[in-house]
């Protein structure tokens, strides 16, 4: 039942949505999240702290949309190449006999 919308486990409290686990999400945060989705803006966290995604660009910390950016097709090729190398390494480690 946790996480499903119903009046018994999700509540609207003045300007915030109270989740079943007790977290509070303000309506401003929800609107900003939705605007980011529509406009293609995402800020990464964790090991990627400071990196941003704007439309089809991955932008390094301190970079702008004009400088310090990596296009989506380049990232796809990097991931594809990494996957090919990983498969090749595992293939080479297989015993032949």
C-alpha positions as CSV (number, residue, x, y, z in Angstrom):
1,X,0.0,0.0,0.0
2,X,3.0,2.3,0.5
3,X,3.4,4.8,-2.3
4,X,0.0,4.5,-3.9
5,X,-2.2,7.5,-4.1
6,X,-5.1,7.5,-1.7
7,X,-6.4,9.9,0.8
8,X,-5.4,7.7,3.7
9,X,-1.6,7.6,3.0
10,X,-0.9,10.8,1.0
11,X,-2.0,14.2,2.3
12,X,-2.0,17.7,1.0
13,X,-0.9,20.1,3.8
14,X,-1.4,23.8,2.9
15,X,1.5,24.2,0.4
16,X,3.1,20.8,0.5
17,X,2.4,17.1,-0.3
18,X,3.1,14.8,2.6
19,X,4.3,11.4,1.5
20,X,3.5,8.1,3.4
21,X,7.2,8.0,4.6
22,X,6.8,11.4,6.2
23,X,8.7,13.4,3.6
24,X,7.3,16.8,2.7
25,X,7.4,18.0,-0.9
26,X,6.4,21.6,-1.5
27,X,4.3,22.5,-4.5
28,X,7.1,24.8,-5.7
29,X,9.4,21.8,-5.8
30,X,6.8,19.8,-7.8
31,X,6.4,22.7,-10.2
32,X,10.2,23.1,-10.6
33,X,10.6,19.4,-11.2
34,X,7.9,19.4,-13.9
35,X,9.4,22.5,-15.6
36,X,12.8,20.8,-15.6
37,X,11.3,17.7,-17.2
38,X,9.6,19.8,-19.9
39,X,12.7,21.9,-20.6
40,X,15.2,19.1,-20.4
41,X,17.1,20.4,-17.3
42,X,18.5,18.0,-14.7
43,X,21.2,18.5,-12.1
44,X,23.1,15.4,-11.1
45,X,24.2,14.5,-7.6
46,X,26.4,11.9,-5.8
47,X,29.6,11.2,-7.7
48,X,28.4,13.5,-10.5
49,X,27.8,16.5,-8.2
50,X,28.0,19.7,-10.2
51,X,27.3,18.1,-13.6
52,X,24.2,19.3,-15.3
53,X,22.0,18.1,-18.2
54,X,20.5,20.8,-20.4
55,X,18.5,19.6,-23.4
56,X,20.9,17.1,-25.2
57,X,24.1,18.4,-23.5
58,X,26.0,17.0,-20.5
59,X,27.8,20.0,-18.9
60,X,30.8,19.8,-16.7
61,X,31.0,21.7,-13.4
62,X,31.8,25.3,-14.2
63,X,30.9,24.9,-17.9
64,X,28.2,26.6,-19.8
65,X,25.9,25.4,-22.6
66,X,28.4,27.0,-25.0
67,X,31.6,25.7,-23.5
68,X,32.5,22.6,-21.5
69,X,29.7,20.5,-22.8
70,X,29.5,16.9,-24.1
71,X,26.8,16.2,-26.7
72,X,24.4,13.2,-26.2
73,X,25.7,11.3,-29.3
74,X,29.2,11.4,-28.0
75,X,28.1,10.1,-24.6
76,X,26.2,7.3,-26.4
77,X,29.4,6.4,-28.3
78,X,31.5,6.4,-25.1
79,X,29.1,4.0,-23.4
80,X,28.9,1.8,-26.5
81,X,32.7,1.6,-26.7
82,X,33.0,0.9,-23.0
83,X,30.5,-2.0,-23.5
84,X,32.3,-3.4,-26.5
85,X,35.6,-3.3,-24.5
86,X,34.0,-5.0,-21.6
87,X,32.6,-7.8,-23.8
88,X,35.9,-8.2,-25.5
89,X,37.8,-8.5,-22.2
90,X,35.3,-11.2,-21.0
91,X,35.5,-13.0,-24.3
92,X,39.3,-13.1,-24.0
93,X,39.1,-14.6,-20.5
94,X,37.1,-17.6,-21.6
95,X,39.1,-20.8,-21.6
96,X,39.6,-22.2,-25.1
97,X,39.9,-25.8,-24.1
